[in-house]
């Protein structure tokens, strides 16, 4: 019998900012985010004689850590001997939630290759230590779509998902990323949060109102203008809160200049994802996205950035089993 080979594919997560930060009571973090198809991620897991990792050196330590952690949680006969190949991965620390998608994909692939059922993503995340702040990528791995997370109460491991809807399939995201730069992460991120005052209850209420009264209904009603303007306002208000530690409403100087130029051109939906440096620009059709990309290519700053066009991802990760069985979770 051929050995079972499991491929796990997922997209990337855009995070438009938390609903709360530094609160002394109540829910912490939460936020608004969306899953997109590209830049995507693909991991292939297969049983082997011993653990083997096929990936660029930049990723091997992360993969090994997740592999060891999830393997130790399996029944003893299934704990060792996995070959993990990383075939495609979004860049790290650019606002795509890559660490969470990679860890969940490895954990899901290992479980399936070992003949185990794949738990829901929030259970996998608890087992591999993901979801310390944001759970948007965890819920996005399971379901895709536009996601609203309420945040975590004290003692909770993963924030609660309170709303999820699909984005229209003809909408497009144009991602603009200044080259050779990354956003805040790790200990630098911890220090940034620690240096900020608590987000005010008024700002949290304003952000919640924007999502519930404007952004989510606009997505459900295919109201592009309402969605785009709500997204801009949400991102701008969050960016004002983080401005003292990221240098402005947008973290990267080129992103600040481009965002202003896009608004002057009448482009409504411009937002930073996570700590940047990537800008996410929503467009109503592929032709509008193509026009925007042509304009960016002629702009001195836009032409120096990496620009891609991608679709909303309205479903969860795809798990395919090859070998002695075939299927999809």
C-alpha positions as CSV (number, residue, x, y, z in Angstrom):
1,X,0.0,0.0,0.0
2,X,1.3,3.4,-0.8
3,X,1.9,5.8,2.1
4,X,-0.6,8.5,2.8
5,X,0.4,11.9,1.6
6,X,-1.6,14.9,2.8
7,X,-1.6,18.4,1.2
8,X,-2.9,21.4,3.1
9,X,-3.6,24.6,1.2
10,X,-4.8,27.9,2.7
11,X,-4.6,31.6,2.0
12,X,-3.4,34.6,3.9
13,X,-5.1,36.7,6.6
14,X,-5.5,40.4,6.5
15,X,-6.0,42.0,9.9
16,X,-7.4,45.6,10.0
17,X,-6.8,46.2,13.7
18,X,-8.0,45.2,17.2
19,X,-11.2,46.3,19.0
20,X,-9.4,46.7,22.3
21,X,-5.9,46.9,23.7
22,X,-4.5,47.3,27.2
23,X,-7.9,47.0,28.8
24,X,-7.9,46.2,32.5
25,X,-11.2,44.3,32.3
26,X,-13.4,42.7,29.7
27,X,-12.4,41.3,26.4
28,X,-8.9,42.0,25.0
29,X,-7.8,42.4,21.3
30,X,-10.4,40.9,18.9
31,X,-10.7,42.7,15.6
32,X,-11.8,42.7,12.0
33,X,-10.0,40.6,9.3
34,X,-10.5,38.7,6.0
35,X,-9.0,35.7,4.3
36,X,-7.6,36.1,0.8
37,X,-6.4,33.5,-1.8
38,X,-2.9,34.9,-2.5
39,X,-0.3,34.9,-1.3
40,X,-1.2,31.4,-0.4
41,X,0.4,28.6,1.5
42,X,0.8,24.9,0.7
43,X,2.2,22.2,3.0
44,X,2.6,18.5,2.2
45,X,3.0,16.0,5.0
46,X,3.8,12.3,4.6
47,X,4.7,9.5,7.0
48,X,8.4,8.5,7.0
49,X,11.1,6.7,8.9
50,X,12.1,9.9,10.7
51,X,11.2,13.5,10.8
52,X,12.3,15.4,7.7
53,X,11.8,19.0,6.7
54,X,12.0,20.3,3.2
55,X,11.9,24.1,3.3
56,X,14.1,27.2,3.0
57,X,16.3,27.6,6.0
58,X,14.3,30.6,7.2
59,X,11.3,28.4,7.9
60,X,12.9,25.1,9.2
61,X,13.0,26.1,12.9
62,X,9.3,27.1,12.9
63,X,8.3,24.0,11.2
64,X,10.4,21.8,13.5
65,X,8.9,23.4,16.6
66,X,5.3,22.9,15.4
67,X,6.1,19.4,14.2
68,X,7.6,18.4,17.5
69,X,4.7,19.9,19.5
70,X,1.9,18.3,17.5
71,X,3.7,14.9,17.2
72,X,4.0,14.7,21.0
73,X,0.3,15.0,21.3
74,X,-0.4,12.0,19.1
75,X,-0.9,8.4,20.4
76,X,2.6,6.9,21.0
77,X,2.7,4.7,17.9
78,X,2.1,7.7,15.6
79,X,4.5,10.2,17.2
80,X,7.5,10.1,14.9
81,X,8.4,9.9,11.3
82,X,6.9,12.8,9.3
83,X,8.2,14.4,6.1
84,X,7.0,18.0,5.9
85,X,7.5,19.9,2.6
86,X,6.7,23.6,2.4
87,X,5.8,24.3,-1.2
88,X,4.4,27.8,-1.0
89,X,4.4,30.4,1.8
90,X,3.5,34.1,2.1
91,X,6.3,36.4,3.3
92,X,6.7,36.6,7.1
93,X,5.9,39.8,9.1
94,X,4.2,41.6,6.3
95,X,0.6,41.5,7.6
96,X,-0.4,38.1,6.2
97,X,-0.7,36.0,9.4
98,X,1.8,33.6,8.0
99,X,2.9,32.1,11.3
100,X,-0.6,31.0,12.2
101,X,-1.5,29.6,8.8
102,X,1.7,27.6,8.6
103,X,1.4,26.2,12.1
104,X,-2.2,25.2,11.6
105,X,-1.5,23.6,8.2
106,X,1.4,21.5,9.6
107,X,-0.7,20.4,12.6
108,X,-3.7,19.5,10.4
109,X,-1.5,17.6,8.0
110,X,0.3,15.7,10.7
111,X,-2.9,14.7,12.3
112,X,-4.4,13.4,9.0
113,X,-1.2,11.7,7.9
114,X,-1.1,9.9,11.3
115,X,-4.6,8.5,10.7
116,X,-6.2,10.9,13.2
117,X,-9.2,13.1,12.6
118,X,-8.4,16.8,12.3
119,X,-9.8,18.9,15.2
120,X,-11.3,22.3,14.6
121,X,-8.7,25.0,14.2
122,X,-9.3,26.6,17.6
123,X,-8.4,23.2,19.2
124,X,-5.4,22.8,17.1
125,X,-4.3,26.4,17.9
126,X,-4.5,25.7,21.7
127,X,-2.3,22.7,21.3
128,X,0.4,24.5,19.3
129,X,0.3,27.8,21.2
130,X,-1.3,30.1,18.6
131,X,-3.9,32.8,19.3
132,X,-2.1,34.8,22.0
133,X,-3.5,38.0,20.6
134,X,-5.5,37.6,17.4
135,X,-7.7,34.6,16.6
136,X,-8.7,35.9,13.2
137,X,-6.3,33.6,11.3
138,X,-7.4,30.6,13.4
139,X,-11.1,31.1,12.5
140,X,-10.1,32.0,8.9
141,X,-8.2,28.7,8.6
142,X,-11.5,27.0,9.4
143,X,-14.0,29.1,7.5
144,X,-12.5,31.8,5.3
145,X,-14.5,34.9,4.7
146,X,-14.8,38.3,6.4
147,X,-14.5,37.8,10.2
148,X,-15.2,39.7,13.3
149,X,-13.6,38.4,16.5
150,X,-14.8,39.7,19.9
151,X,-11.5,39.1,21.7
152,X,-10.5,37.1,24.7
153,X,-11.7,37.2,28.3
154,X,-9.1,36.5,31.0
155,X,-8.2,32.9,31.0
156,X,-9.5,32.2,27.5
157,X,-7.0,30.7,25.0
158,X,-8.6,31.8,21.8
159,X,-10.8,34.8,21.0
160,X,-14.5,34.2,20.2
161,X,-15.7,34.6,16.6
162,X,-19.0,36.5,16.6
163,X,-19.7,37.2,13.0
164,X,-18.6,35.8,9.6
165,X,-19.8,36.7,6.1
166,X,-18.6,36.2,2.6
167,X,-17.3,38.9,0.3
168,X,-18.6,39.1,-3.2
169,X,-16.5,36.9,-5.5
170,X,-16.0,39.7,-8.1
171,X,-14.4,42.0,-5.5
172,X,-10.6,42.1,-5.6
173,X,-7.9,43.0,-3.2
174,X,-4.8,44.9,-4.5
175,X,-1.9,44.3,-2.1
176,X,0.9,46.9,-2.1
177,X,4.0,46.0,-0.2
178,X,7.2,48.1,0.1
179,X,10.1,45.9,-0.8
180,X,12.7,44.8,1.7
181,X,10.8,45.9,4.8
182,X,8.7,44.1,7.4
183,X,6.4,45.0,10.2
184,X,6.8,44.8,13.9
185,X,6.9,41.3,15.4
186,X,8.1,39.3,18.4
187,X,9.5,41.1,21.4
188,X,9.3,44.4,19.5
189,X,5.5,43.9,19.2
190,X,5.2,43.1,22.9
191,X,7.1,46.3,23.7
192,X,4.9,48.4,21.4
193,X,1.7,47.2,23.0
194,X,3.2,47.8,26.5
195,X,4.2,51.4,25.6
196,X,0.7,52.4,24.5
197,X,-2.1,53.6,26.8
198,X,-5.2,51.4,27.0
199,X,-7.5,51.9,24.0
200,X,-10.4,54.0,25.2
201,X,-13.9,52.6,25.6
202,X,-15.1,55.2,23.3
203,X,-12.8,54.1,20.5
204,X,-13.7,50.5,21.0
205,X,-17.4,51.4,20.8
206,X,-16.8,53.4,17.7
207,X,-14.9,50.5,16.0
208,X,-17.7,48.0,17.0
209,X,-20.3,50.4,15.5
210,X,-18.4,50.7,12.3
211,X,-18.2,47.0,11.8
212,X,-21.7,46.0,12.9
213,X,-23.6,49.0,11.4
214,X,-21.5,49.6,8.2
215,X,-18.9,47.1,7.2
216,X,-20.6,43.8,7.7
217,X,-24.0,44.9,6.3
218,X,-22.3,46.4,3.3
219,X,-20.5,43.2,2.6
220,X,-23.7,41.2,2.8
221,X,-25.6,43.7,0.6
222,X,-22.8,43.9,-2.0
223,X,-22.5,47.6,-1.2
224,X,-18.9,48.2,-2.3
225,X,-18.8,51.9,-1.6
226,X,-20.2,51.5,1.9
227,X,-17.8,48.6,2.6
228,X,-14.8,50.5,1.3
229,X,-15.5,53.7,3.2
230,X,-16.2,51.8,6.4
231,X,-12.9,49.9,6.0
232,X,-11.0,53.2,5.5
233,X,-12.6,54.7,8.6
234,X,-11.9,51.6,10.7
235,X,-8.3,51.4,9.6
236,X,-7.7,55.1,10.0
237,X,-9.1,55.2,13.6
238,X,-7.0,52.1,14.6
239,X,-4.0,53.7,12.9
240,X,-4.4,56.9,14.9
241,X,-4.2,54.8,18.1
242,X,-1.0,53.0,17.0
243,X,0.6,56.1,15.5
244,X,2.9,56.8,18.5
245,X,4.7,53.4,18.0
246,X,4.5,53.0,14.2
247,X,5.3,56.6,13.2
248,X,1.8,57.6,11.9
249,X,-1.5,56.2,10.8
250,X,0.4,53.9,8.4
251,X,3.6,52.2,9.6
252,X,5.8,52.7,6.4
253,X,6.6,56.1,4.9
254,X,5.9,54.9,1.4
255,X,2.6,53.4,2.5
256,X,1.6,56.8,4.0
257,X,2.4,58.6,0.8
258,X,0.6,56.0,-1.3
259,X,-2.5,56.0,0.9
260,X,-2.8,59.7,0.6
261,X,-2.4,59.6,-3.2
262,X,-5.0,56.8,-3.5
263,X,-7.5,58.8,-1.5
264,X,-6.9,61.8,-3.7
265,X,-7.7,59.7,-6.8
266,X,-11.0,58.7,-5.2
267,X,-10.0,55.2,-4.1
268,X,-12.1,54.7,-1.0
269,X,-11.0,51.4,0.6
270,X,-7.4,51.6,1.7
271,X,-6.2,50.0,4.9
272,X,-3.0,48.6,6.5
273,X,-2.9,45.0,7.5
274,X,-1.6,44.3,11.0
275,X,1.7,46.2,11.6
276,X,2.2,46.6,7.8
277,X,4.1,47.4,5.7
278,X,1.4,46.0,3.3
279,X,-1.5,48.1,2.2
280,X,-4.7,46.3,1.2
281,X,-6.9,48.2,-1.3
282,X,-10.4,46.8,-2.1
283,X,-11.7,47.1,-5.6
284,X,-15.2,46.3,-7.0
285,X,-14.1,44.4,-10.1
286,X,-11.0,42.9,-11.7
287,X,-10.9,45.6,-14.3
288,X,-10.8,48.3,-11.6
289,X,-8.0,46.4,-9.9
290,X,-6.1,46.2,-13.2
291,X,-6.5,50.0,-13.8
292,X,-5.2,50.6,-10.2
293,X,-2.2,48.3,-10.8
294,X,-1.4,50.2,-14.0
295,X,-1.5,53.5,-12.2
296,X,0.7,52.1,-9.4
297,X,3.3,50.9,-12.0
298,X,3.6,54.5,-13.2
299,X,3.8,56.0,-9.8
300,X,7.4,56.5,-8.5
301,X,6.6,54.9,-5.1
302,X,4.0,52.4,-6.3
303,X,6.4,51.2,-9.0
304,X,9.0,50.4,-6.4
305,X,6.6,48.2,-4.5
306,X,5.5,44.6,-4.9
307,X,1.9,44.7,-6.1
308,X,-0.4,41.7,-6.5
309,X,-4.2,41.3,-7.2
310,X,-6.0,38.6,-5.3
311,X,-9.6,37.3,-4.6
312,X,-11.5,36.9,-1.3
313,X,-11.1,33.4,0.1
314,X,-14.6,32.4,1.3
315,X,-13.8,28.8,2.4
316,X,-11.5,27.2,4.9
317,X,-8.3,25.4,4.3
318,X,-8.4,22.5,1.9
319,X,-7.0,19.1,3.1
320,X,-6.5,16.5,0.4
321,X,-5.3,13.0,1.1
322,X,-3.4,11.1,-1.6
323,X,-2.2,7.5,-1.5
324,X,-4.5,4.8,0.0
325,X,-7.4,7.2,0.3
326,X,-8.6,10.5,-1.2
327,X,-10.8,13.1,0.4
328,X,-11.3,16.7,1.4
329,X,-12.0,18.2,4.8
